[in-house]
Amino acid sequence: MKPLPRPEPGDAVGVCLHGATLNLEADRPELLSYARLHLAHLAGPPAAAPDLVVRCSWSEGRWDREANPFVSTAKLEPLGKRMLGNESELVWLDTLRMPGLKLRFRREGSCFRFDVHYGYTPKVAKRGPVPHYA
């Protein structure tokens, strides 16, 4: 799997809630538009030094539960059946309840960084009645 593209500067939605600041970044403008629509008055400009950064990415195609879409600077070790990790990050490759969803959690200084990747697998259209189905 190819590394995910970095968002362009300024491609973020800021949120300030209960004294915490969050910047939401995305690799597709339509994801940010959707977030702005649903966050309504909570959406604003990104914070210069947010408490939390959430980076969202989207892909389409066949889902590979083993593939890691996140670029890591340090070696990741298997943690159980569905996770990888090291001292500074945890990658959850198969959340069980949501096929195609992959998560990474890490901390950089005082900022928590969450990466969310969703791989959409289009459904195959039905081709008519199922034979011998009564």
Beta strands, then each sheet from edge to edge (+ up, - down):
strand 1: 12-17
strand 2: 20-26
strand 3: 43-44
strand 4: 52-60
strand 5: 77-79
strand 6: 83-85
strand 7: 89-92
strand 8: 101-108
strand 9: 111-120
sheet 1: 3+ 1- 2+ 4+ 9+ 8- 7+ 6- 5+
end
